[in-house]
């Protein structure tokens, strides 16, 4: 139990994540974009398969960061499950998965 003298470590973590995760997500998104763009230079099936696996891993990492940001926002009372921003993120993740599955 936290008192006025001992800060809540979960709240402290959520506050820290709220400050850091937007930049982390932007960096992960940029790295994914660069990685996905490298497919044009891949010629054989083995290289393409490894590249696709790397893209899926990068997308999973990005999705985990977004979920972590949602958790931090919920702790701060900033997320509504019906909010347009949440639906947009969910749609982007679904579209990216669909694109990877077609490749």
N, CA, C and O atoms as a GROMACS GRO file, in nm:
protein
  412
    1UNK      N    1   0.084  -0.118   0.000
    1UNK     CA    2   0.000   0.000   0.000
    1UNK      C    3   0.088   0.124   0.000
    1UNK      O    4   0.186   0.130   0.074
    2UNK      N    5   0.054   0.221  -0.081
    2UNK     CA    6   0.132   0.343  -0.092
    2UNK      C    7   0.070   0.451  -0.006
    2UNK      O    8  -0.052   0.462   0.006
    3UNK      N    9   0.156   0.528   0.054
    3UNK     CA   10   0.110   0.642   0.134
    3UNK      C   11   0.156   0.768   0.064
    3UNK      O   12   0.216   0.762  -0.043
    4UNK      N   13   0.127   0.882   0.126
    4UNK     CA   14   0.170   1.010   0.068
    4UNK      C   15   0.322   1.017   0.060
    4UNK      O   16   0.376   1.088  -0.025
    5UNK      N   17   0.391   0.943   0.148
    5UNK     CA   18   0.537   0.951   0.151
    5UNK      C   19   0.601   0.850   0.055
    5UNK      O   20   0.715   0.869   0.014
    6UNK      N   21   0.529   0.744   0.020
    6UNK     CA   22   0.586   0.646  -0.072
    6UNK      C   23   0.507   0.648  -0.202
    6UNK      O   24   0.389   0.615  -0.203
    7UNK      N   25   0.572   0.685  -0.311
    7UNK     CA   26   0.500   0.694  -0.438
    7UNK      C   27   0.460   0.556  -0.490
    7UNK      O   28   0.527   0.456  -0.462
    8UNK      N   29   0.354   0.552  -0.563
    8UNK     CA   30   0.307   0.428  -0.625
    8UNK      C   31   0.401   0.396  -0.741
    8UNK      O   32   0.408   0.473  -0.837
    9UNK      N   33   0.472   0.283  -0.735
    9UNK     CA   34   0.569   0.251  -0.842
    9UNK      C   35   0.502   0.227  -0.977
    9UNK      O   36   0.561   0.255  -1.081
   10UNK      N   37   0.380   0.175  -0.976
   10UNK     CA   38   0.309   0.152  -1.103
   10UNK      C   39   0.274   0.287  -1.167
   10UNK      O   40   0.292   0.305  -1.287
   11UNK      N   41   0.225   0.378  -1.087
   11UNK     CA   42   0.192   0.511  -1.140
   11UNK      C   43   0.317   0.582  -1.191
   11UNK      O   44   0.314   0.649  -1.294
   12UNK      N   45   0.427   0.566  -1.119
   12UNK     CA   46   0.553   0.627  -1.162
   12UNK      C   47   0.597   0.568  -1.296
   12UNK      O   48   0.644   0.641  -1.384
   13UNK      N   49   0.582   0.436  -1.312
   13UNK     CA   50   0.617   0.371  -1.438
   13UNK      C   51   0.526   0.420  -1.551
   13UNK      O   52   0.574   0.449  -1.660
   14UNK      N   53   0.397   0.428  -1.524
   14UNK     CA   54   0.304   0.475  -1.627
   14UNK      C   55   0.337   0.617  -1.670
   14UNK      O   56   0.333   0.648  -1.789
   15UNK      N   57   0.371   0.701  -1.577
   15UNK     CA   58   0.407   0.839  -1.609
   15UNK      C   59   0.533   0.843  -1.696
   15UNK      O   60   0.540   0.916  -1.794
   16UNK      N   61   0.631   0.762  -1.658
   16UNK     CA   62   0.755   0.756  -1.737
   16UNK      C   63   0.727   0.705  -1.878
   16UNK      O   64   0.776   0.761  -1.976
   17UNK      N   65   0.647   0.599  -1.888
   17UNK     CA   66   0.614   0.544  -2.019
   17UNK      C   67   0.538   0.643  -2.106
   17UNK      O   68   0.562   0.651  -2.227
   18UNK      N   69   0.447   0.719  -2.046
   18UNK     CA   70   0.374   0.820  -2.122
   18UNK      C   71   0.468   0.922  -2.184
   18UNK      O   72   0.441   0.975  -2.292
   19UNK      N   73   0.577   0.951  -2.117
   19UNK     CA   74   0.674   1.046  -2.170
   19UNK      C   75   0.766   0.988  -2.275
   19UNK      O   76   0.807   1.058  -2.367
   20UNK      N   77   0.798   0.858  -2.263
   20UNK     CA   78   0.899   0.797  -2.351
   20UNK      C   79   0.842   0.718  -2.469
   20UNK      O   80   0.902   0.717  -2.577
   21UNK      N   81   0.728   0.654  -2.451
   21UNK     CA   82   0.678   0.563  -2.554
   21UNK      C   83   0.643   0.628  -2.688
   21UNK      O   84   0.667   0.566  -2.791
   22UNK      N   85   0.587   0.748  -2.691
   22UNK     CA   86   0.560   0.805  -2.824
   22UNK      C   87   0.685   0.813  -2.913
   22UNK      O   88   0.678   0.784  -3.032
   23UNK      N   89   0.797   0.852  -2.856
   23UNK     CA   90   0.921   0.857  -2.935
   23UNK      C   91   0.969   0.717  -2.971
   23UNK      O   92   1.016   0.694  -3.082
   24UNK      N   93   0.956   0.623  -2.877
   24UNK     CA   94   0.997   0.485  -2.904
   24UNK      C   95   0.912   0.425  -3.017
   24UNK      O   96   0.963   0.355  -3.104
   25UNK      N   97   0.782   0.454  -3.015
   25UNK     CA   98   0.693   0.403  -3.118
   25UNK      C   99   0.729   0.464  -3.253
   25UNK      O  100   0.729   0.394  -3.355
   26UNK      N  101   0.758   0.592  -3.256
   26UNK     CA  102   0.797   0.658  -3.381
   26UNK      C  103   0.927   0.597  -3.436
   26UNK      O  104   0.938   0.576  -3.557
   27UNK      N  105   1.023   0.568  -3.349
   27UNK     CA  106   1.149   0.507  -3.395
   27UNK      C  107   1.124   0.365  -3.448
   27UNK      O  108   1.179   0.326  -3.550
   28UNK      N  109   1.040   0.289  -3.378
   28UNK     CA  110   1.010   0.152  -3.423
   28UNK      C  111   0.935   0.155  -3.555
   28UNK      O  112   0.960   0.072  -3.643
   29UNK      N  113   0.844   0.249  -3.570
   29UNK     CA  114   0.770   0.262  -3.696
   29UNK      C  115   0.863   0.297  -3.810
   29UNK      O  116   0.852   0.240  -3.919
   30UNK      N  117   0.955   0.390  -3.787
   30UNK     CA  118   1.052   0.428  -3.890
   30UNK      C  119   1.143   0.311  -3.927
   30UNK      O  120   1.174   0.291  -4.045
   31UNK      N  121   1.186   0.234  -3.827
   31UNK     CA  122   1.271   0.118  -3.853
   31UNK      C  123   1.194   0.013  -3.933
   31UNK      O  124   1.249  -0.048  -4.024
   32UNK      N  125   1.068  -0.008  -3.898
   32UNK     CA  126   0.985  -0.103  -3.973
   32UNK      C  127   0.969  -0.057  -4.118
   32UNK      O  128   0.979  -0.137  -4.211
   33UNK      N  129   0.946   0.072  -4.135
   33UNK     CA  130   0.928   0.127  -4.270
   33UNK      C  131   1.054   0.104  -4.355
   33UNK      O  132   1.045   0.065  -4.471
   34UNK      N  133   1.171   0.128  -4.296
   34UNK     CA  134   1.297   0.106  -4.367
   34UNK      C  135   1.314  -0.042  -4.399
   34UNK      O  136   1.351  -0.079  -4.511
   35UNK      N  137   1.288  -0.127  -4.301
   35UNK     CA  138   1.303  -0.271  -4.320
   35UNK      C  139   1.209  -0.321  -4.428
   35UNK      O  140   1.250  -0.398  -4.515
   36UNK      N  141   1.085  -0.279  -4.425
   36UNK     CA  142   0.987  -0.324  -4.524
   36UNK      C  143   1.026  -0.277  -4.663
   36UNK      O  144   1.001  -0.347  -4.761
   37UNK      N  145   1.087  -0.161  -4.674
   37UNK     CA  146   1.128  -0.107  -4.803
   37UNK      C  147   1.246  -0.179  -4.865
   37UNK      O  148   1.272  -0.162  -4.984
   38UNK      N  149   1.316  -0.258  -4.788
   38UNK     CA  150   1.434  -0.328  -4.839
   38UNK      C  151   1.397  -0.450  -4.923
   38UNK      O  152   1.486  -0.511  -4.984
   39UNK      N  153   1.272  -0.487  -4.929
   39UNK     CA  154   1.230  -0.607  -5.002
   39UNK      C  155   1.260  -0.598  -5.150
   39UNK      O  156   1.278  -0.701  -5.215
   40UNK      N  157   1.265  -0.479  -5.206
   40UNK     CA  158   1.287  -0.462  -5.349
   40UNK      C  159   1.421  -0.520  -5.394
   40UNK      O  160   1.434  -0.566  -5.507
   41UNK      N  161   1.522  -0.519  -5.307
   41UNK     CA  162   1.653  -0.569  -5.343
   41UNK      C  163   1.672  -0.717  -5.318
   41UNK      O  164   1.780  -0.771  -5.344
   42UNK      N  165   1.570  -0.785  -5.267
   42UNK     CA  166   1.583  -0.926  -5.232
   42UNK      C  167   1.545  -1.010  -5.354
   42UNK      O  168   1.438  -0.992  -5.413
   43UNK      N  169   1.633  -1.102  -5.390
   43UNK     CA  170   1.609  -1.180  -5.511
   43UNK      C  171   1.563  -1.323  -5.486
   43UNK      O  172   1.469  -1.368  -5.551
   44UNK      N  173   1.626  -1.396  -5.395
   44UNK     CA  174   1.590  -1.537  -5.380
   44UNK      C  175   1.488  -1.559  -5.268
   44UNK      O  176   1.468  -1.474  -5.182
   45UNK      N  177   1.426  -1.676  -5.273
   45UNK     CA  178   1.317  -1.708  -5.180
   45UNK      C  179   1.364  -1.714  -5.035
   45UNK      O  180   1.291  -1.672  -4.944
   46UNK      N  181   1.484  -1.765  -5.011
   46UNK     CA  182   1.535  -1.777  -4.875
   46UNK      C  183   1.553  -1.638  -4.813
   46UNK      O  184   1.514  -1.616  -4.698
   47UNK      N  185   1.611  -1.546  -4.888
   47UNK     CA  186   1.628  -1.409  -4.838
   47UNK      C  187   1.494  -1.342  -4.814
   47UNK      O  188   1.475  -1.273  -4.714
   48UNK      N  189   1.400  -1.364  -4.906
   48UNK     CA  190   1.269  -1.303  -4.891
   48UNK      C  191   1.198  -1.357  -4.768
   48UNK      O  192   1.134  -1.282  -4.695
   49UNK      N  193   1.208  -1.487  -4.746
   49UNK     CA  194   1.144  -1.549  -4.629
   49UNK      C  195   1.202  -1.493  -4.499
   49UNK      O  196   1.128  -1.464  -4.405
   50UNK      N  197   1.334  -1.478  -4.494
   50UNK     CA  198   1.399  -1.420  -4.375
   50UNK      C  199   1.356  -1.275  -4.357
   50UNK      O  200   1.334  -1.229  -4.245
   51UNK      N  201   1.346  -1.204  -4.467
   51UNK     CA  202   1.304  -1.063  -4.461
   51UNK      C  203   1.161  -1.052  -4.411
   51UNK      O  204   1.131  -0.965  -4.328
   52UNK      N  205   1.073  -1.138  -4.460
   52UNK     CA  206   0.934  -1.135  -4.415
   52UNK      C  207   0.924  -1.166  -4.266
   52UNK      O  208   0.845  -1.104  -4.195
   53UNK      N  209   1.003  -1.261  -4.217
   53UNK     CA  210   1.003  -1.294  -4.074
   53UNK      C  211   1.051  -1.175  -3.992
   53UNK      O  212   0.998  -1.147  -3.884
   54UNK      N  213   1.152  -1.104  -4.043
   54UNK     CA  214   1.202  -0.985  -3.972
   54UNK      C  215   1.095  -0.877  -3.969
   54UNK      O  216   1.079  -0.809  -3.867
   55UNK      N  217   1.022  -0.859  -4.078
   55UNK     CA  218   0.914  -0.760  -4.081
   55UNK      C  219   0.805  -0.794  -3.981
   55UNK      O  220   0.754  -0.707  -3.910
   56UNK      N  221   0.769  -0.922  -3.974
   56UNK     CA  222   0.666  -0.965  -3.878
   56UNK      C  223   0.713  -0.942  -3.735
   56UNK      O  224   0.634  -0.901  -3.650
   57UNK      N  225   0.839  -0.968  -3.707
   57UNK     CA  226   0.892  -0.945  -3.573
   57UNK      C  227   0.890  -0.796  -3.540
   57UNK      O  228   0.855  -0.758  -3.428
   58UNK      N  229   0.927  -0.714  -3.636
   58UNK     CA  230   0.926  -0.569  -3.614
   58UNK      C  231   0.784  -0.519  -3.590
   58UNK      O  232   0.761  -0.434  -3.504
   59UNK      N  233   0.690  -0.572  -3.666
   59UNK     CA  234   0.550  -0.534  -3.647
   59UNK      C  235   0.499  -0.577  -3.510
   59UNK      O  236   0.425  -0.503  -3.444
   60UNK      N  237   0.539  -0.696  -3.465
   60UNK     CA  238   0.501  -0.742  -3.331
   60UNK      C  239   0.558  -0.652  -3.223
   60UNK      O  240   0.492  -0.625  -3.123
   61UNK      N  241   0.681  -0.607  -3.242
   61UNK     CA  242   0.744  -0.516  -3.147
   61UNK      C  243   0.667  -0.384  -3.142
   61UNK      O  244   0.641  -0.331  -3.034
   62UNK      N  245   0.632  -0.333  -3.257
   62UNK     CA  246   0.555  -0.208  -3.264
   62UNK      C  247   0.419  -0.224  -3.196
   62UNK      O  248   0.375  -0.136  -3.123
   63UNK      N  249   0.354  -0.336  -3.220
   63UNK     CA  250   0.225  -0.362  -3.158
   63UNK      C  251   0.238  -0.369  -3.005
   63UNK      O  252   0.152  -0.318  -2.933
   64UNK      N  253   0.344  -0.430  -2.956
   64UNK     CA  254   0.367  -0.440  -2.811
   64UNK      C  255   0.388  -0.302  -2.750
   64UNK      O  256   0.338  -0.274  -2.641
   65UNK      N  257   0.462  -0.216  -2.820
   65UNK     CA  258   0.482  -0.080  -2.769
   65UNK      C  259   0.350  -0.004  -2.763
   65UNK      O  260   0.326   0.071  -2.668
   66UNK      N  261   0.265  -0.023  -2.863
   66UNK     CA  262   0.135   0.045  -2.864
   66UNK      C  263   0.048  -0.005  -2.749
   66UNK      O  264  -0.018   0.074  -2.682
   67UNK      N  265   0.049  -0.136  -2.726
   67UNK     CA  266  -0.029  -0.191  -2.614
   67UNK      C  267   0.023  -0.137  -2.480
   67UNK      O  268  -0.056  -0.108  -2.390
   68UNK      N  269   0.153  -0.125  -2.469
   68UNK     CA  270   0.211  -0.071  -2.347
   68UNK      C  271   0.170   0.074  -2.327
   68UNK      O  272   0.141   0.117  -2.215
   69UNK      N  273   0.168   0.151  -2.436
   69UNK     CA  274   0.123   0.290  -2.428
   69UNK      C  275  -0.023   0.297  -2.386
   69UNK      O  276  -0.060   0.383  -2.306
   70UNK      N  277  -0.105   0.208  -2.439
   70UNK     CA  278  -0.247   0.205  -2.398
   70UNK      C  279  -0.259   0.179  -2.248
   70UNK      O  280  -0.337   0.243  -2.179
   71UNK      N  281  -0.181   0.082  -2.200
   71UNK     CA  282  -0.184   0.051  -2.057
   71UNK      C  283  -0.145   0.174  -1.975
   71UNK      O  284  -0.209   0.205  -1.874
   72UNK      N  285  -0.041   0.243  -2.018
   72UNK     CA  286   0.004   0.362  -1.945
   72UNK      C  287  -0.104   0.469  -1.948
   72UNK      O  288  -0.126   0.538  -1.848
   73UNK      N  289  -0.171   0.484  -2.061
   73UNK     CA  290  -0.278   0.584  -2.073
   73UNK      C  291  -0.398   0.548  -1.986
   73UNK      O  292  -0.460   0.636  -1.926
   74UNK      N  293  -0.430   0.420  -1.981
   74UNK     CA  294  -0.543   0.377  -1.898
   74UNK      C  295  -0.517   0.409  -1.752
   74UNK      O  296  -0.609   0.449  -1.679
   75UNK      N  297  -0.394   0.392  -1.708
   75UNK     CA  298  -0.359   0.425  -1.570
   75UNK      C  299  -0.373   0.573  -1.541
   75UNK      O  300  -0.399   0.614  -1.428
   76UNK      N  301  -0.355   0.653  -1.647
   76UNK     CA  302  -0.369   0.797  -1.631
   76UNK      C  303  -0.511   0.843  -1.663
   76UNK      O  304  -0.542   0.962  -1.658
   77UNK      N  305  -0.599   0.745  -1.695
   77UNK     CA  306  -0.738   0.779  -1.725
   77UNK      C  307  -0.753   0.849  -1.859
   77UNK      O  308  -0.843   0.932  -1.875
   78UNK      N  309  -0.666   0.817  -1.957
   78UNK     CA  310  -0.667   0.889  -2.083
   78UNK      C  311  -0.718   0.810  -2.202
   78UNK      O  312  -0.718   0.861  -2.313
   79UNK      N  313  -0.762   0.685  -2.182
   79UNK     CA  314  -0.803   0.604  -2.297
   79UNK      C  315  -0.948   0.563  -2.284
   79UNK      O  316  -0.992   0.516  -2.179
   80UNK      N  317  -1.021   0.580  -2.390
   80UNK     CA  318  -1.158   0.534  -2.402
   80UNK      C  319  -1.158   0.429  -2.513
   80UNK      O  320  -1.111   0.457  -2.623
   81UNK      N  321  -1.209   0.309  -2.486
   81UNK     CA  322  -1.204   0.200  -2.584
   81UNK      C  323  -1.274   0.236  -2.714
   81UNK      O  324  -1.244   0.177  -2.818
   82UNK      N  325  -1.365   0.331  -2.711
   82UNK     CA  326  -1.435   0.371  -2.832
   82UNK      C  327  -1.374   0.495  -2.896
   82UNK      O  328  -1.428   0.548  -2.994
   83UNK      N  329  -1.262   0.541  -2.843
   83UNK     CA  330  -1.200   0.662  -2.896
   83UNK      C  331  -1.151   0.639  -3.038
   83UNK      O  332  -1.103   0.531  -3.070
   84UNK      N  333  -1.163   0.740  -3.124
   84UNK     CA  334  -1.117   0.726  -3.263
   84UNK      C  335  -0.969   0.690  -3.272
   84UNK      O  336  -0.931   0.614  -3.361
   85UNK      N  337  -0.886   0.742  -3.184
   85UNK     CA  338  -0.743   0.712  -3.188
   85UNK      C  339  -0.718   0.563  -3.167
   85UNK      O  340  -0.632   0.505  -3.234
   86UNK      N  341  -0.790   0.500  -3.075
   86UNK     CA  342  -0.774   0.357  -3.051
   86UNK      C  343  -0.816   0.277  -3.173
   86UNK      O  344  -0.748   0.183  -3.213
   87UNK      N  345  -0.929   0.315  -3.232
   87UNK     CA  346  -0.975   0.245  -3.352
   87UNK      C  347  -0.876   0.261  -3.466
   87UNK      O  348  -0.853   0.167  -3.541
   88UNK      N  349  -0.816   0.379  -3.480
   88UNK     CA  350  -0.718   0.402  -3.586
   88UNK      C  351  -0.595   0.315  -3.569
   88UNK      O  352  -0.545   0.258  -3.666
   89UNK      N  353  -0.546   0.302  -3.447
   89UNK     CA  354  -0.428   0.218  -3.421
   89UNK      C  355  -0.463   0.073  -3.451
   89UNK      O  356  -0.384   0.003  -3.513
   90UNK      N  357  -0.579   0.028  -3.406
   90UNK     CA  358  -0.621  -0.110  -3.433
   90UNK      C  359  -0.632  -0.135  -3.583
   90UNK      O  360  -0.593  -0.241  -3.632
   91UNK      N  361  -0.685  -0.038  -3.657
   91UNK     CA  362  -0.699  -0.052  -3.801
   91UNK      C  363  -0.562  -0.057  -3.869
   91UNK      O  364  -0.542  -0.137  -3.960
   92UNK      N  365  -0.469   0.027  -3.826
   92UNK     CA  366  -0.334   0.027  -3.883
   92UNK      C  367  -0.266  -0.108  -3.861
   92UNK      O  368  -0.202  -0.161  -3.952
   93UNK      N  369  -0.280  -0.163  -3.742
   93UNK     CA  370  -0.219  -0.293  -3.712
   93UNK      C  371  -0.282  -0.401  -3.800
   93UNK      O  372  -0.210  -0.485  -3.855
   94UNK      N  373  -0.414  -0.399  -3.814
   94UNK     CA  374  -0.481  -0.499  -3.897
   94UNK      C  375  -0.438  -0.487  -4.043
   94UNK      O  376  -0.414  -0.589  -4.109
   95UNK      N  377  -0.427  -0.366  -4.093
   95UNK     CA  378  -0.385  -0.346  -4.232
   95UNK      C  379  -0.242  -0.392  -4.254
   95UNK      O  380  -0.212  -0.453  -4.357
   96UNK      N  381  -0.154  -0.364  -4.159
   96UNK     CA  382  -0.015  -0.407  -4.172
   96UNK      C  383  -0.005  -0.558  -4.171
   96UNK      O  384   0.072  -0.616  -4.248
   97UNK      N  385  -0.082  -0.623  -4.084
   97UNK     CA  386  -0.082  -0.770  -4.080
   97UNK      C  387  -0.133  -0.828  -4.211
   97UNK      O  388  -0.077  -0.924  -4.263
   98UNK      N  389  -0.238  -0.768  -4.263
   98UNK     CA  390  -0.295  -0.814  -4.389
   98UNK      C  391  -0.195  -0.802  -4.502
   98UNK      O  392  -0.183  -0.892  -4.585
   99UNK      N  393  -0.123  -0.692  -4.506
   99UNK     CA  394  -0.021  -0.671  -4.608
   99UNK      C  395   0.089  -0.775  -4.598
   99UNK      O  396   0.133  -0.830  -4.699
  100UNK      N  397   0.134  -0.803  -4.475
  100UNK     CA  398   0.238  -0.903  -4.456
  100UNK      C  399   0.189  -1.042  -4.497
  100UNK      O  400   0.265  -1.120  -4.554
  101UNK      N  401   0.066  -1.073  -4.469
  101UNK     CA  402   0.014  -1.205  -4.502
  101UNK      C  403  -0.002  -1.226  -4.652
  101UNK      O  404   0.004  -1.338  -4.700
  102UNK      N  405  -0.023  -1.117  -4.726
  102UNK     CA  406  -0.034  -1.127  -4.872
  102UNK      C  407   0.103  -1.142  -4.938
  102UNK      O  408   0.113  -1.194  -5.050
  103UNK      N  409   0.209  -1.097  -4.869
  103UNK     CA  410   0.343  -1.099  -4.930
  103UNK      C  411   0.400  -1.240  -4.938
  103UNK      O  412   0.511  -1.259  -4.987
   0.00000   0.00000   0.00000
